[in-house]
């Protein structure tokens, strides 16, 4: 097992305070803190507000577009009968 020697007095003070608040050992609170931080950092960050903006944008764009244009086969506009770009 590798020992961890923390030489930063502020960090040690914070760990002790957290351990006392929770009635746990310093090792236990460090373990929980590191696990929680890893859990947060491993999850992809989803900006709900930005996601909702783009969903609303797409909805508004679709609602404001002529339905005839939405029915157009874009392949016919971009490619000839041989599948080559026009």
DSSP file (Angstrom, degrees, kcal/mol; ACC not computed):
  #  RESIDUE AA STRUCTURE BP1 BP2  ACC     N-H-->O    O-->H-N    N-H-->O    O-->H-N    TCO  KAPPA ALPHA  PHI   PSI    X-CA   Y-CA   Z-CA
    1    1 A X              0   0    0      0, 0.0     2,-0.4     0, 0.0     0, 0.0   0.000 360.0 360.0 360.0 137.2    0.0    0.0    0.0
    2    2 A X        -     0   0    0      1,-0.0     2,-0.2     2,-0.0     0, 0.0  -0.752 360.0-135.3 -90.9 133.6    1.3    3.5   -0.9
    3    3 A X        -     0   0    0     -2,-0.4     2,-0.6     2,-0.0    -1,-0.0  -0.611   8.0-142.0 -87.0 148.2    1.2    6.1    1.9
    4    4 A X        -     0   0    0     -2,-0.2     2,-0.7     2,-0.0    -1,-0.0  -0.955  12.6-166.5-111.4 120.6   -0.1    9.6    1.2
    5    5 A X        -     0   0    0     -2,-0.6     2,-0.6     2,-0.0    -2,-0.0  -0.906   4.9-161.3-111.6 106.4    1.8   12.3    3.0
    6    6 A X        +     0   0    0     -2,-0.7    -2,-0.0     1,-0.1     6,-0.0  -0.780  14.1 175.9 -92.9 119.4    0.0   15.6    2.8
    7    7 A X        +     0   0    0     -2,-0.6     2,-0.7     4,-0.0    -1,-0.1   0.384  49.4 101.9-103.9   1.6    2.3   18.5    3.6
    8    8 A X     >  -     0   0    0      1,-0.2     4,-2.1     2,-0.0     5,-0.2  -0.793  58.9-157.3 -91.1 115.2   -0.2   21.3    3.0
    9    9 A X  H  > S+     0   0    0     -2,-0.7     4,-2.5     1,-0.2     5,-0.2   0.857  90.9  53.9 -62.4 -37.1   -1.4   22.5    6.4
   10   10 A X  H  > S+     0   0    0      2,-0.2     4,-2.5     1,-0.2    -1,-0.2   0.918 108.8  48.9 -64.6 -42.0   -4.7   24.0    5.0
   11   11 A X  H  > S+     0   0    0      2,-0.2     4,-2.5     1,-0.2    -2,-0.2   0.927 111.7  48.6 -63.3 -44.9   -5.6   20.7    3.4
   12   12 A X  H  X S+     0   0    0     -4,-2.1     4,-2.5     1,-0.2    -1,-0.2   0.910 111.5  50.6 -61.1 -42.4   -4.9   18.8    6.6
   13   13 A X  H  X S+     0   0    0     -4,-2.5     4,-2.4     1,-0.2    -2,-0.2   0.915 111.4  47.9 -62.1 -43.6   -7.0   21.3    8.6
   14   14 A X  H  X S+     0   0    0     -4,-2.5     4,-2.4     2,-0.2    -2,-0.2   0.899 111.4  50.0 -65.4 -40.8   -9.9   20.9    6.1
   15   15 A X  H  X S+     0   0    0     -4,-2.5     4,-2.5     2,-0.2    -2,-0.2   0.921 111.3  48.8 -63.6 -43.5   -9.7   17.1    6.2
   16   16 A X  H  X S+     0   0    0     -4,-2.5     4,-2.4     2,-0.2    -2,-0.2   0.919 111.2  50.0 -62.5 -43.1   -9.7   17.1   10.0
   17   17 A X  H  X S+     0   0    0     -4,-2.4     4,-2.4     1,-0.2    -2,-0.2   0.927 112.3  46.8 -62.0 -44.8  -12.7   19.5   10.1
   18   18 A X  H  X S+     0   0    0     -4,-2.4     4,-1.8     1,-0.2    -1,-0.2   0.896 111.2  52.1 -64.3 -40.0  -14.7   17.4    7.7
   19   19 A X  H  X>S+     0   0    0     -4,-2.5     5,-2.2     1,-0.2     4,-1.1   0.902 111.1  47.3 -62.7 -41.7  -13.8   14.2    9.6
   20   20 A X  H  <5S+     0   0    0     -4,-2.4     3,-0.2     2,-0.2    -2,-0.2   0.903 109.4  53.6 -66.9 -41.5  -15.0   15.8   12.8
   21   21 A X  H  <5S+     0   0    0     -4,-2.4    -1,-0.2     1,-0.2    -2,-0.2   0.872 119.2  34.7 -59.9 -37.1  -18.3   17.0   11.2
   22   22 A X  H  <5S-     0   0    0     -4,-1.8    -1,-0.2    -5,-0.2    -2,-0.2   0.521 104.8-124.8 -97.2  -6.9  -19.0   13.5   10.0
   23   23 A X  T  <5S+     0   0    0     -4,-1.1     2,-0.2     1,-0.2    -3,-0.2   0.871  71.2 120.4  65.3  35.6  -17.6   11.6   12.9
   24   24 A X      < -     0   0    0     -5,-2.2    -1,-0.2    -6,-0.2    -2,-0.1  -0.738  68.9 -88.1-124.1 171.2  -15.4    9.6   10.6
   25   25 A X     >  -     0   0    0     -2,-0.2     4,-2.1     1,-0.1     5,-0.2  -0.367  36.7-114.1 -75.5 161.4  -11.7    9.1   10.1
   26   26 A X  H  > S+     0   0    0      1,-0.2     4,-2.0     2,-0.2     5,-0.2   0.886 118.7  54.0 -62.6 -38.3   -9.6   11.4    7.9
   27   27 A X  H  > S+     0   0    0      1,-0.2     4,-2.5     2,-0.2    -1,-0.2   0.908 107.0  51.5 -61.9 -42.1   -9.0    8.5    5.5
   28   28 A X  H  > S+     0   0    0      1,-0.2     4,-2.5     2,-0.2    -2,-0.2   0.920 110.8  46.1 -63.8 -44.6  -12.8    7.9    5.2
   29   29 A X  H  X S+     0   0    0     -4,-2.1     4,-2.4     1,-0.2    -1,-0.2   0.867 113.0  49.9 -70.6 -33.4  -13.6   11.5    4.4
   30   30 A X  H  X S+     0   0    0     -4,-2.0     4,-2.7    -5,-0.2     5,-0.2   0.923 111.0  50.4 -67.0 -42.7  -10.8   11.7    1.9
   31   31 A X  H  X S+     0   0    0     -4,-2.5     4,-2.5     1,-0.2    -2,-0.2   0.937 113.2  44.8 -59.2 -48.2  -12.0    8.5    0.2
   32   32 A X  H  X S+     0   0    0     -4,-2.5     4,-2.8     2,-0.2     5,-0.2   0.923 113.5  50.6 -63.3 -44.2  -15.6    9.7    0.0
   33   33 A X  H  X S+     0   0    0     -4,-2.4     4,-2.2     1,-0.2    -2,-0.2   0.913 112.5  45.8 -61.8 -43.7  -14.5   13.2   -1.3
   34   34 A X  H  X S+     0   0    0     -4,-2.7     4,-2.5     2,-0.2    -1,-0.2   0.912 113.1  49.9 -67.6 -41.8  -12.3   11.7   -4.0
   35   35 A X  H  X S+     0   0    0     -4,-2.5     4,-2.5    -5,-0.2    -2,-0.2   0.934 112.0  47.9 -60.6 -46.1  -15.0    9.2   -5.1
   36   36 A X  H  X S+     0   0    0     -4,-2.8     4,-2.2     1,-0.2    -2,-0.2   0.903 112.1  49.3 -62.8 -41.4  -17.6   11.9   -5.3
   37   37 A X  H  X S+     0   0    0     -4,-2.2     4,-2.6    -5,-0.2    -1,-0.2   0.922 111.8  48.5 -64.5 -44.2  -15.3   14.2   -7.3
   38   38 A X  H  X S+     0   0    0     -4,-2.5     4,-2.2     2,-0.2    -2,-0.2   0.907 109.4  53.4 -61.9 -41.6  -14.4   11.3   -9.7
   39   39 A X  H  X S+     0   0    0     -4,-2.5     4,-1.1     1,-0.2    -1,-0.2   0.924 112.1  44.6 -58.9 -45.8  -18.1   10.5  -10.1
   40   40 A X  H  < S+     0   0    0     -4,-2.2     3,-0.3     1,-0.2    -2,-0.2   0.915 115.1  47.6 -64.9 -43.3  -18.9   14.2  -11.1
   41   41 A X  H  < S+     0   0    0     -4,-2.6    -1,-0.2     1,-0.2    -2,-0.2   0.781 107.6  55.6 -72.9 -26.3  -15.9   14.5  -13.4
   42   42 A X  H  < S+     0   0    0     -4,-2.2     2,-0.2    -5,-0.2    -1,-0.2   0.772  91.2  85.9 -76.5 -25.6  -16.6   11.2  -15.2
   43   43 A X  S  < S-     0   0    0     -4,-1.1     2,-0.1    -3,-0.3     3,-0.0  -0.546  90.5-110.7 -76.9 137.9  -20.1   12.2  -16.1
   44   44 A X        -     0   0    0     -2,-0.2     2,-0.5     1,-0.1    -1,-0.1  -0.456  33.5-116.8 -66.8 139.0  -20.5   14.2  -19.3
   45   45 A X        -     0   0    0     -2,-0.1     2,-0.6    -4,-0.1    -1,-0.1  -0.657  30.3-165.8 -80.1 124.2  -21.5   17.8  -18.6
   46   46 A X        -     0   0    0     -2,-0.5     2,-1.2     4,-0.0     3,-0.1  -0.949  12.2-151.1-114.6 118.5  -24.8   18.6  -20.0
   47   47 A X     >  -     0   0    0     -2,-0.6     4,-2.6     1,-0.2     5,-0.2  -0.754  11.1-169.1 -88.9  98.9  -25.8   22.2  -20.2
   48   48 A X  H  > S+     0   0    0     -2,-1.2     4,-2.6     1,-0.2    -1,-0.2   0.867  83.4  52.8 -58.6 -39.6  -29.6   21.9  -20.0
   49   49 A X  H  > S+     0   0    0      2,-0.2     4,-2.0     1,-0.2    -1,-0.2   0.920 111.9  44.7 -65.5 -43.2  -30.1   25.6  -20.9
   50   50 A X  H  > S+     0   0    0      2,-0.2     4,-2.0     1,-0.2    -2,-0.2   0.910 113.4  50.8 -67.0 -41.5  -28.0   25.3  -24.1
   51   51 A X  H  X S+     0   0    0     -4,-2.6     4,-2.1     1,-0.2    -2,-0.2   0.924 110.8  48.6 -61.6 -44.2  -29.6   22.0  -25.1
   52   52 A X  H  X S+     0   0    0     -4,-2.6     4,-2.6    -5,-0.2    -1,-0.2   0.874 107.5  56.4 -64.4 -36.9  -33.1   23.5  -24.6
   53   53 A X  H  X S+     0   0    0     -4,-2.0     4,-2.5     1,-0.2    -1,-0.2   0.939 110.5  43.6 -58.0 -48.5  -32.1   26.6  -26.7
   54   54 A X  H  X S+     0   0    0     -4,-2.0     4,-2.4     2,-0.2    -2,-0.2   0.844 112.2  52.2 -71.6 -32.9  -31.2   24.4  -29.6
   55   55 A X  H  X S+     0   0    0     -4,-2.1     4,-2.1     2,-0.2    -1,-0.2   0.929 113.3  44.9 -65.0 -43.6  -34.2   22.1  -29.3
   56   56 A X  H  X S+     0   0    0     -4,-2.6     4,-2.9     2,-0.2    -2,-0.2   0.892 111.3  54.0 -64.8 -39.7  -36.4   25.2  -29.4
   57   57 A X  H  X S+     0   0    0     -4,-2.5     4,-2.6    -5,-0.2    -2,-0.2   0.934 109.8  47.0 -59.5 -47.4  -34.4   26.7  -32.3
   58   58 A X  H  X S+     0   0    0     -4,-2.4     4,-2.4     2,-0.2    -1,-0.2   0.895 112.3  50.0 -62.2 -40.9  -35.0   23.5  -34.3
   59   59 A X  H  X S+     0   0    0     -4,-2.1     4,-2.6     2,-0.2    -2,-0.2   0.936 112.5  46.6 -63.1 -46.6  -38.7   23.5  -33.5
   60   60 A X  H  X S+     0   0    0     -4,-2.9     4,-1.9     1,-0.2    -2,-0.2   0.896 112.0  51.1 -63.5 -40.0  -39.1   27.1  -34.5
   61   61 A X  H  X S+     0   0    0     -4,-2.6     4,-0.6    -5,-0.2    -1,-0.2   0.921 112.1  46.3 -63.5 -43.4  -37.1   26.6  -37.7
   62   62 A X  H >< S+     0   0    0     -4,-2.4     3,-0.9     1,-0.2    -2,-0.2   0.918 112.2  50.6 -66.0 -42.1  -39.3   23.6  -38.6
   63   63 A X  H 3< S+     0   0    0     -4,-2.6    -1,-0.2     1,-0.2    -2,-0.2   0.831 112.5  46.9 -64.9 -31.4  -42.5   25.5  -37.8
   64   64 A X  H 3< S+     0   0    0     -4,-1.9     2,-0.3    -5,-0.2    -1,-0.2   0.493  93.7  97.1 -91.1  -2.5  -41.5   28.5  -39.9
   65   65 A X  S << S-     0   0    0     -3,-0.9     2,-0.2    -4,-0.6     5,-0.0  -0.674  86.3-104.3 -90.7 140.9  -40.4   26.4  -42.9
   66   66 A X    >>  -     0   0    0     -2,-0.3     4,-1.5     1,-0.2     3,-0.9  -0.425  24.7-136.1 -60.4 126.2  -42.7   25.9  -45.9
   67   67 A X  H 3> S+     0   0    0      1,-0.3     4,-1.1     2,-0.2    -1,-0.2   0.802 104.3  60.9 -57.5 -29.2  -44.1   22.3  -45.6
   68   68 A X  H 34 S+     0   0    0      1,-0.2     4,-0.4     2,-0.2     3,-0.3   0.893 103.2  50.4 -64.4 -38.4  -43.5   21.9  -49.4
   69   69 A X  H X4 S+     0   0    0     -3,-0.9     3,-1.1     1,-0.2    -1,-0.2   0.872 105.7  55.4 -67.7 -36.6  -39.8   22.5  -48.8
   70   70 A X  H 3< S+     0   0    0     -4,-1.5    -1,-0.2     1,-0.2    -2,-0.2   0.783 105.1  54.2 -66.5 -25.1  -39.6   19.9  -46.1
   71   71 A X  T 3< S+     0   0    0     -4,-1.1    -1,-0.2    -3,-0.3    -2,-0.2   0.537  83.5 113.0 -86.1  -6.6  -41.0   17.4  -48.5
   72   72 A X  S <  S-     0   0    0     -3,-1.1     2,-1.0    -4,-0.4     3,-0.1  -0.431  71.6-126.8 -69.8 137.4  -38.3   18.0  -51.1
   73   73 A X    >>  -     0   0    0      1,-0.2     3,-1.0    -2,-0.1     4,-0.9  -0.757  19.1-162.1 -83.0 105.8  -35.9   15.1  -51.7
   74   74 A X  H 3> S+     0   0    0     -2,-1.0     4,-2.0     1,-0.3     5,-0.2   0.773  84.7  67.4 -64.9 -25.9  -32.5   16.9  -51.2
   75   75 A X  H 3> S+     0   0    0      1,-0.2     4,-2.8     2,-0.2    -1,-0.3   0.894  98.1  53.3 -59.8 -37.9  -30.7   14.1  -53.0
   76   76 A X  H <4 S+     0   0    0     -3,-1.0    -1,-0.2     1,-0.2    -2,-0.2   0.833 110.1  48.0 -66.1 -31.6  -32.4   15.2  -56.2
   77   77 A X  H  < S+     0   0    0     -4,-0.9    -1,-0.2    -3,-0.2    -2,-0.2   0.839 121.8  33.2 -75.3 -33.4  -31.2   18.7  -55.7
   78   78 A X  H  < S+     0   0    0     -4,-2.0     8,-2.6     1,-0.1     2,-0.3   0.749 117.0  44.6 -97.4 -26.8  -27.6   17.8  -55.0
   79   79 A X  B  <  -A   85   0A   0     -4,-2.8     6,-0.2     6,-0.3    -1,-0.1  -0.901  68.4-131.5-127.4 148.9  -26.9   14.7  -57.1
   80   80 A X    >   -     0   0    0      4,-3.1     3,-1.9    -2,-0.3     6,-0.1  -0.186  48.5 -82.9 -84.0-174.1  -27.6   13.6  -60.7
   81   81 A X  T 3  S+     0   0    0      1,-0.3    -1,-0.1     2,-0.1    -5,-0.0   0.679 130.3  54.8 -66.6 -16.2  -29.2   10.3  -61.7
   82   82 A X  T 3  S-     0   0    0      2,-0.1    -1,-0.3     3,-0.0     3,-0.1   0.414 120.1-107.6 -93.8   0.3  -25.7    8.6  -61.5
   83   83 A X  S <  S+     0   0    0     -3,-1.9     2,-0.3     1,-0.3    -2,-0.1   0.606  76.8 133.8  84.9  11.5  -25.3    9.8  -57.9
   84   84 A X        -     0   0    0      1,-0.1    -4,-3.1     2,-0.0    -1,-0.3  -0.662  66.1 -93.7 -93.4 150.9  -22.7   12.4  -58.8
   85   85 A X  B      A   79   0A   0     -2,-0.3    -6,-0.3    -6,-0.2    -1,-0.1  -0.337 360.0 360.0 -61.5 141.7  -22.7   15.9  -57.5
   86   86 A X              0   0    0     -8,-2.6    -1,-0.2    -9,-0.1    -7,-0.1   0.463 360.0 360.0 -77.2 360.0  -24.5   18.4  -59.7
